[in-house]
């Protein structure tokens, strides 16, 4: 299932949401490509998407969930990449 949280992360003069899959990276990349989200928006285990795209992505099938629920589902799926790995530290 494709999940999206609230756009609460500020950067580059906008707010950003996270788009994830709780099933597979293939599902996530396929959804992103189908909706014109560039691969450069992928950050280890999620896509960063601007607030201006959030409603369209929900209309396209993403399920809106609170950020904590998104994090829990990503963790349970085994697809979450820990922050220390994202920062280049040892796993």
N, C-alpha and C positions, 0 to 999 in steps of 0.2 A: 504494500500500500504506500502511496506517496503522501507524505505529510508536510505541512507548512506551518510555521509558528507565526506569531505576531511580528510585525516589522518594528522592532524596538532598538536595533543596533545602528547607531549613527556613524556615518562615514560619507565623505565626498558630497556633502550637502543634501543628503537624503537619509531615510531610515531603511534598514535592510532586514529581510526575513531569511530564515533557513529552510531549504527544501531538501528533504531526505526520503529515503526508502527504508522501510523496515523489512524488506525482503531481499533485495540485491542491488548492487551497484549498476548492473545491466538495466534493471527496471528504472532506476533513477536517471541514468544517462539517456535512455530511450525517451522518457517523459520530457527531459530537458530539451533534447534535440527536436522533438515534435512541437515544442512550444517556443522554439527559437532562442533558447537560453544558451549563450556561448559557453563552450567547454572551459574557457578561462575563468568562469565563475565558480568552478568546482574547487573546493578547499578540503581535500583529504577524505571527507565523509559526507559532505553536504554541498549544495550550491547556495551561494549568496544571491538573493534576488531583491531588487528594489521594491519598495512599497508600491510603486506605481504598477507593478506587474501582479501583485498578490491576488487581487480579485479575479483577474483573468485565469490565473493558475488554479484557483479554487473552482471556477466555472469549468475548467478543463479536466477536473477530476482530483486535484489535490485536496486532502482533507485537512481542514484547519484544526489545530490543536494548540493548547498552551505550550509555552517553551519547555516547561518541566516535563510534560508528557512526551513531547518530541524527544527530549534527551533520554528519557527512560526507555522509550520504544527503540531508539537507535542503539542504546546499550544492550538491551535484551536481544536484539537482532544479531549481535556480534559484529556489526559493521562500524561501530564507533571507533575513531582513531583518538587515542588519548592526547591531551594537550602536550605532554612531554615529547611525544613522537612528532607532533606537528611543529614543535620548536626545534627539532633536530637533535634532541637528547636521546640517550639510549632508552630502549623499550623496557 
